[in-house]
Amino acid sequence: MSEFRFAVNVLPKAGILDPQGRAVEQSLPHLNVTTVSRVRVGRRVELTVSADTQDAALAVVGGLARELLSNPLIEAYSIELLEGISSAVSATATQP
């Protein structure tokens, strides 16, 4: 059995109200950012699946994405295969 790392990215479907995305977009001019638009805010879930094959692991993740991690009425999801242990990167913000 092997371990496979996946990320499930969940976003509101097109046409669905996204208050967080709208709030971020409305804040951009206050930061002198005028070249960014159509902001959508969602969530990302990373997980490791033990399975005999990548296809079997993907089937498990697909089921979780459909049944648990997203609301199919208002959200869309995508699944990506990750390399390594985690794609999360720690960053420290610095002032210019």
C-alpha positions as CSV (number, residue, x, y, z in Angstrom):
1,M,0.0,0.0,0.0
2,S,1.2,3.5,-0.8
3,E,0.4,7.0,0.5
4,F,-0.9,9.6,-1.9
5,R,-1.2,13.4,-1.0
6,F,-4.1,15.4,-2.4
7,A,-5.5,18.9,-2.1
8,V,-9.2,19.6,-2.5
9,N,-9.9,23.2,-3.5
10,V,-13.5,24.4,-2.9
11,L,-14.9,27.6,-4.3
12,P,-18.4,29.1,-4.6
13,K,-19.9,28.3,-8.0
14,A,-20.0,31.1,-10.5
15,G,-23.1,33.3,-9.8
16,I,-23.2,32.4,-6.1
17,L,-22.9,35.2,-3.7
18,D,-19.3,35.3,-2.2
19,P,-19.4,37.9,0.6
20,Q,-15.7,37.2,1.6
21,G,-14.5,37.6,-1.9
22,R,-16.5,40.8,-2.3
23,A,-15.1,42.2,1.0
24,V,-11.6,41.5,-0.2
25,E,-12.2,43.0,-3.6
26,Q,-13.7,46.2,-2.0
27,S,-10.7,46.5,0.3
28,L,-8.1,46.5,-2.6
29,P,-8.4,50.2,-3.5
30,H,-7.5,51.1,0.1
31,L,-4.3,49.2,-0.5
32,N,-3.7,51.0,-3.8
33,V,-4.3,47.8,-5.7
34,T,-6.3,48.5,-8.8
35,T,-5.4,45.7,-11.1
36,V,-7.1,42.8,-9.2
37,S,-10.7,41.9,-9.8
38,R,-13.2,38.9,-9.5
39,V,-11.9,37.8,-6.2
40,R,-13.4,34.5,-5.0
41,V,-12.6,33.1,-1.5
42,G,-12.8,29.4,-0.7
43,R,-10.9,26.8,1.2
44,R,-8.3,24.1,0.7
45,V,-8.1,20.7,2.4
46,E,-5.0,18.6,2.2
47,L,-5.1,14.9,3.0
48,T,-3.1,11.7,2.7
49,V,-4.8,8.5,1.5
50,S,-3.3,5.0,1.8
51,A,-4.3,2.9,-1.2
52,D,-3.0,0.3,-3.5
53,T,-3.1,2.6,-6.5
54,Q,-3.4,6.3,-7.3
55,D,-6.7,5.7,-9.0
56,A,-8.1,4.1,-5.8
57,A,-6.9,6.9,-3.7
58,L,-8.4,9.5,-6.1
59,A,-11.7,7.7,-5.9
60,V,-11.7,8.0,-2.1
61,V,-10.8,11.7,-2.3
62,G,-13.5,12.3,-5.0
63,G,-16.1,10.7,-2.8
64,L,-15.0,12.9,0.2
65,A,-15.1,16.0,-1.9
66,R,-18.6,15.3,-3.2
67,E,-20.1,14.1,0.0
68,L,-18.3,15.9,2.8
69,L,-16.0,18.7,1.8
70,S,-18.3,20.6,-0.6
71,N,-21.9,21.6,-1.0
72,P,-22.7,20.6,-4.6
73,L,-25.6,23.1,-4.8
74,I,-23.4,26.2,-4.3
75,E,-19.7,25.0,-4.5
76,A,-17.4,23.6,-7.0
77,Y,-14.3,21.6,-6.2
78,S,-11.1,20.6,-7.9
79,I,-8.6,17.9,-6.8
80,E,-4.9,18.0,-7.3
81,L,-2.2,15.4,-6.6
82,L,0.5,16.8,-4.4
83,E,4.2,15.9,-4.3
84,G,5.9,15.6,-0.9
85,I,4.5,15.9,2.5
86,S,2.6,19.2,2.3
87,S,2.3,22.1,0.0
88,A,1.7,24.5,2.9
89,V,4.4,27.1,3.0
90,S,5.1,29.2,6.0
91,A,5.8,32.8,5.2
92,T,6.6,35.8,7.3
93,A,5.2,39.1,6.1
94,T,7.7,42.0,5.9
95,Q,7.1,45.7,5.6
96,P,8.5,47.3,2.5
